[in-house]
Amino acid sequence: MLTMNEPMGRAALARKVLPYALLSPAVLVTLAIVFFPMIQAAWMSLHDYILWKPKDFTFVGLKNFATALGDEVFWISLKHTVIWIALTIPAQLLLGLATALLLNQEFPWRPLARALVIIPWALPSVVIALMWVWIYDANYGILNEFMLRLGLIKASVPWLADPDTALYAIILTLTWQGFPFFAVMILAGLQSIPKSYYEAASLDGASTLRQFWHITLPGISGVLITAVLLRTIWVANSIDVIFVMTGGGPGYATYTLPLYAFIKARTNLDFGYGSSLAVLFTLMLLGLVVVYLRRAGRGID
């Protein structure tokens, strides 16, 4: 009996160990490329470390964080980051929702339309940034030409060179790039709602607006919560489009906290201060995510 139970015991042990063995490569890669750099950045933020003085790695505690709180550019960047998130996410959400509702209807060439709407999301960020730089160009940009022909402006506007318009011009660019994500997510949620719900509501005399409010929105609420959370994290950390289009300028007009941290580390080679900015932003974003999840959870309940 012992010899028969021994293979069975090994098989049971193998079944228990197999899931962990299959997951271990992904866990190790995640630890190597995500958590280890995070720990390294947190540790570096507590030091005075400038790359052109590699041997000078002095522990300064929370000095870098105190310096950041007294840094005028930090507060300018934080203000821009709040505007960046507060305008981009709702704009992407509303445009994506409208697109998903349209693509959920029956019309000719609908599969083609669903494929084409993905293009802004599929294009590399650098390509999108360069394309919109040409669109915004004050000399030969199509936006100025279009608005001049319509009589909306009397002279060409340097959209990316004007501190009053540069940030909002980039927000428009990112809105165009990111709305397909919402459209695809919401479209998937719409198709999971049984059509019988709408048929029953129509028989009861419910208007289209009431059907949208009482059937569609509750049906896609879970998708909306997930999509908004993911896009908030991605948009908040997005620096590639800003860096290519303006580099943070003119002046500090398009600085966001992630971009400021990147510029401090890349241009000034001040990895200690740059890391402290990144850690501060991570903590702020983590707090925003926690608050959002708690409010969203109460909304679902």
C-alpha positions as CSV (number, residue, x, y, z in Angstrom):
1,M,0.0,0.0,0.0
2,L,2.9,2.3,0.8
3,T,4.3,1.9,-2.7
4,M,0.9,2.6,-4.3
5,N,0.3,5.7,-2.2
6,E,3.7,7.1,-2.9
7,P,3.1,7.8,-6.6
8,M,-0.3,9.2,-5.8
9,G,1.2,11.5,-3.2
10,R,3.8,12.7,-5.7
11,A,1.1,13.3,-8.3
12,A,-0.9,15.4,-5.8
13,L,2.2,17.3,-4.8
14,A,3.0,18.0,-8.5
15,R,-0.6,19.3,-9.1
16,K,-0.2,21.7,-6.2
17,V,3.3,22.9,-7.3
18,L,2.5,23.1,-11.0
19,P,0.5,26.4,-10.9
20,Y,3.3,28.1,-8.9
21,A,5.9,26.8,-11.3
22,L,4.0,28.1,-14.3
23,L,3.5,31.5,-12.7
24,S,7.0,31.9,-11.3
25,P,8.6,33.2,-14.6
26,A,6.1,36.0,-14.9
27,V,6.5,36.8,-11.2
28,L,10.3,36.9,-11.5
29,V,10.1,39.2,-14.5
30,T,7.6,41.5,-12.8
31,L,9.9,41.7,-9.7
32,A,12.9,42.4,-11.9
33,I,11.4,45.1,-14.2
34,V,8.8,46.7,-11.9
35,F,9.3,46.2,-8.2
36,F,13.1,46.3,-8.1
37,P,13.3,49.6,-9.9
38,M,10.6,51.0,-7.6
39,I,12.5,50.0,-4.5
40,Q,15.7,51.4,-6.1
41,A,14.0,54.7,-6.9
42,A,12.6,55.0,-3.3
43,W,16.1,54.3,-1.9
44,M,17.7,56.7,-4.3
45,S,15.2,59.4,-3.3
46,L,16.7,59.4,0.1
47,H,20.1,60.3,-1.2
48,D,21.9,63.2,-2.8
49,Y,23.0,61.4,-6.0
50,I,24.1,63.3,-9.2
51,L,25.3,61.1,-12.0
52,W,28.4,63.2,-12.8
53,K,29.5,62.7,-9.2
54,P,29.0,58.9,-9.1
55,K,31.1,58.4,-5.9
56,D,29.1,61.0,-4.0
57,F,26.1,59.0,-2.7
58,T,25.2,60.8,0.4
59,F,22.2,59.9,2.6
60,V,20.0,63.0,3.1
61,G,16.8,61.4,4.4
62,L,13.7,63.4,3.5
63,K,15.7,66.5,2.3
64,N,14.8,65.9,-1.4
65,F,11.1,65.7,-0.5
66,A,11.3,69.0,1.5
67,T,13.1,70.6,-1.4
68,A,10.4,69.4,-3.8
69,L,7.6,70.9,-1.6
70,G,9.5,74.3,-1.7
71,D,10.1,74.0,-5.5
72,E,7.9,76.4,-7.5
73,V,8.3,74.2,-10.6
74,F,7.0,71.3,-8.6
75,W,3.7,73.1,-7.8
76,I,3.4,74.3,-11.4
77,S,3.9,70.7,-12.6
78,L,1.4,69.4,-10.1
79,K,-1.2,72.0,-11.3
80,H,-0.7,71.0,-14.9
81,T,-0.9,67.3,-13.9
82,V,-4.3,67.8,-12.3
83,I,-5.5,69.7,-15.4
84,W,-4.0,67.0,-17.6
85,I,-5.9,64.2,-15.9
86,A,-9.1,66.2,-15.1
87,L,-9.7,67.2,-18.8
88,T,-8.2,64.2,-20.7
89,I,-10.0,61.4,-19.0
90,P,-13.6,62.8,-19.2
91,A,-13.0,63.9,-22.8
92,Q,-11.7,60.4,-23.8
93,L,-14.6,58.8,-21.8
94,L,-17.4,60.9,-23.4
95,L,-15.9,60.5,-26.9
96,G,-15.4,56.8,-26.5
97,L,-18.9,56.3,-25.1
98,A,-20.4,58.2,-28.1
99,T,-18.3,56.1,-30.5
100,A,-19.2,52.8,-28.8
101,L,-23.0,53.7,-28.9
102,L,-22.7,54.4,-32.6
103,L,-20.7,51.3,-33.4
104,N,-23.2,49.2,-31.5
105,Q,-25.9,50.2,-34.0
106,E,-26.6,48.3,-37.2
107,F,-25.3,50.1,-40.3
108,P,-23.4,49.2,-43.5
109,W,-19.6,48.8,-43.2
110,R,-19.8,48.5,-39.4
111,P,-16.9,46.0,-39.2
112,L,-14.7,48.4,-41.2
113,A,-15.7,51.3,-38.9
114,R,-14.8,49.2,-35.9
115,A,-11.4,48.4,-37.4
116,L,-10.7,52.1,-38.4
117,V,-11.5,53.5,-35.0
118,I,-8.6,51.6,-33.5
119,I,-6.0,53.4,-35.6
120,P,-5.3,56.3,-33.1
121,W,-4.8,53.8,-30.3
122,A,-2.6,51.5,-32.5
123,L,-0.2,54.2,-33.7
124,P,3.0,54.8,-31.8
125,S,2.9,57.8,-29.5
126,V,5.9,59.4,-31.3
127,V,4.1,59.2,-34.7
128,I,1.0,60.7,-33.2
129,A,3.0,63.5,-31.6
130,L,4.8,64.4,-34.8
131,M,1.6,64.3,-36.8
132,W,-0.1,66.7,-34.4
133,V,2.9,69.0,-34.3
134,W,2.4,69.4,-38.1
135,I,-1.3,69.9,-37.6
136,Y,-0.7,72.7,-35.1
137,D,2.1,74.4,-37.0
138,A,1.6,78.1,-37.3
139,N,2.9,78.3,-40.9
140,Y,1.5,75.3,-42.8
141,G,-0.6,73.5,-40.2
142,I,-4.0,72.3,-41.4
143,L,-5.7,73.4,-38.2
144,N,-4.9,77.1,-38.7
145,E,-5.8,76.8,-42.4
146,F,-9.1,75.3,-41.6
147,M,-10.0,77.9,-38.9
148,L,-8.9,80.7,-41.1
149,R,-11.1,79.6,-44.0
150,L,-14.1,79.3,-41.6
151,G,-13.3,82.8,-40.2
152,L,-12.9,81.5,-36.7
153,I,-9.5,83.2,-36.4
154,K,-8.0,86.2,-38.1
155,A,-4.3,85.2,-37.9
156,S,-2.4,81.9,-37.5
157,V,-2.1,80.8,-33.9
158,P,1.1,79.3,-32.6
159,W,-0.7,76.6,-30.6
160,L,2.4,74.9,-29.2
161,A,4.4,78.0,-28.7
162,D,1.8,79.9,-26.7
163,P,1.8,79.2,-23.0
164,D,-1.9,79.7,-22.8
165,T,-2.8,77.1,-25.5
166,A,0.1,74.6,-25.5
167,L,-1.2,72.3,-22.7
168,Y,-4.7,72.2,-24.0
169,A,-3.4,71.5,-27.5
170,I,-1.6,68.4,-26.2
171,I,-4.7,67.4,-24.2
172,L,-6.6,67.4,-27.5
173,T,-3.9,65.2,-29.0
174,L,-4.0,62.7,-26.2
175,T,-7.8,62.7,-26.2
176,W,-7.7,61.7,-29.9
177,Q,-5.2,59.0,-29.2
178,G,-6.9,57.5,-26.2
179,F,-10.6,57.5,-26.9
180,P,-10.5,54.2,-28.9
181,F,-9.6,52.4,-25.7
182,F,-12.8,53.6,-24.1
183,A,-14.7,52.9,-27.3
184,V,-13.6,49.2,-27.5
185,M,-14.1,48.6,-23.8
186,I,-17.5,50.1,-23.7
187,L,-18.5,48.4,-26.9
188,A,-17.7,45.1,-25.3
189,G,-19.8,46.0,-22.3
190,L,-22.7,47.1,-24.5
191,Q,-22.7,43.8,-26.4
192,S,-23.0,41.9,-23.1
193,I,-26.3,43.5,-22.2
194,P,-29.2,41.2,-23.3
195,K,-31.4,42.8,-25.9
196,S,-34.5,41.5,-24.1
197,Y,-33.9,44.2,-21.5
198,Y,-34.4,46.9,-24.1
199,E,-37.4,45.1,-25.7
200,A,-39.1,44.9,-22.3
201,A,-38.4,48.5,-21.6
202,S,-39.8,49.6,-25.0
203,L,-43.0,47.6,-24.3
204,D,-43.3,49.5,-21.0
205,G,-43.0,52.8,-22.8
206,A,-39.5,53.8,-21.6
207,S,-37.9,56.4,-23.8
208,T,-34.4,56.0,-25.3
209,L,-33.0,58.3,-22.6
210,R,-34.5,56.3,-19.8
211,Q,-33.3,53.1,-21.3
212,F,-29.8,54.5,-21.5
213,W,-29.9,55.7,-17.9
214,H,-31.5,52.6,-16.3
215,I,-30.2,49.8,-18.6
216,T,-27.1,50.9,-20.5
217,L,-25.2,52.7,-17.8
218,P,-25.8,50.0,-15.1
219,G,-24.8,47.4,-17.6
220,I,-21.5,49.0,-18.5
221,S,-20.7,50.4,-15.0
222,G,-18.1,47.7,-14.3
223,V,-16.4,48.3,-17.6
224,L,-16.4,52.1,-17.0
225,I,-14.8,51.7,-13.6
226,T,-12.0,49.5,-14.9
227,A,-11.4,51.7,-18.1
228,V,-11.3,55.0,-16.1
229,L,-8.9,53.5,-13.6
230,L,-6.5,52.2,-16.2
231,R,-6.6,55.3,-18.4
232,T,-6.1,57.5,-15.3
233,I,-2.9,55.6,-14.5
234,W,-1.7,55.6,-18.1
235,V,-2.5,59.3,-18.8
236,A,-1.0,60.4,-15.5
237,N,2.3,58.7,-16.3
238,S,2.3,59.7,-20.0
239,I,5.2,61.9,-21.0
240,D,6.1,60.7,-24.5
241,V,3.6,62.9,-26.3
242,I,4.4,66.0,-24.3
243,F,8.1,65.5,-24.6
244,V,8.0,65.1,-28.4
245,M,5.6,67.9,-29.0
246,T,7.0,70.6,-26.7
247,G,9.6,69.1,-24.4
248,G,7.8,70.7,-21.5
249,G,7.8,74.2,-23.0
250,P,7.3,77.0,-23.7
251,G,8.9,77.7,-20.4
252,Y,7.1,75.4,-17.9
253,A,3.7,75.6,-19.7
254,T,3.4,71.9,-20.4
255,Y,5.4,70.5,-17.4
256,T,3.7,67.6,-15.6
257,L,5.2,65.8,-12.6
258,P,6.4,62.7,-14.4
259,L,7.9,64.9,-17.1
260,Y,9.6,67.1,-14.5
261,A,11.1,64.0,-12.8
262,F,12.3,62.7,-16.1
263,I,13.9,66.0,-17.1
264,K,15.6,66.3,-13.7
265,A,17.1,62.9,-14.0
266,R,17.8,63.0,-17.8
267,T,18.9,66.6,-18.3
268,N,20.3,67.6,-14.9
269,L,21.4,64.0,-14.1
270,D,20.1,64.6,-10.6
271,F,18.8,61.1,-9.9
272,G,18.2,61.8,-6.2
273,Y,15.9,64.7,-6.6
274,G,14.3,63.2,-9.8
275,S,13.6,60.0,-7.8
276,S,12.0,61.9,-5.0
277,L,9.6,63.7,-7.5
278,A,8.7,60.3,-8.9
279,V,8.0,58.8,-5.5
280,L,5.9,61.8,-4.5
281,F,3.9,61.5,-7.7
282,T,3.5,57.7,-7.2
283,L,2.1,58.3,-3.6
284,M,-0.3,60.9,-4.9
285,L,-1.5,58.7,-7.7
286,L,-1.9,55.7,-5.3
287,G,-4.0,57.9,-3.0
288,L,-6.2,58.9,-6.0
289,V,-6.6,55.3,-7.1
290,V,-7.6,54.2,-3.6
291,V,-10.2,57.0,-3.2
292,Y,-11.6,56.3,-6.6
293,L,-11.9,52.5,-6.0
294,R,-13.7,53.1,-2.7
295,R,-16.1,55.6,-4.2
296,A,-16.7,53.3,-7.2
297,G,-17.2,50.3,-4.9
298,R,-19.9,52.2,-2.9
299,G,-21.5,53.3,-6.2
300,I,-21.8,49.6,-7.4
301,D,-23.2,48.5,-4.1
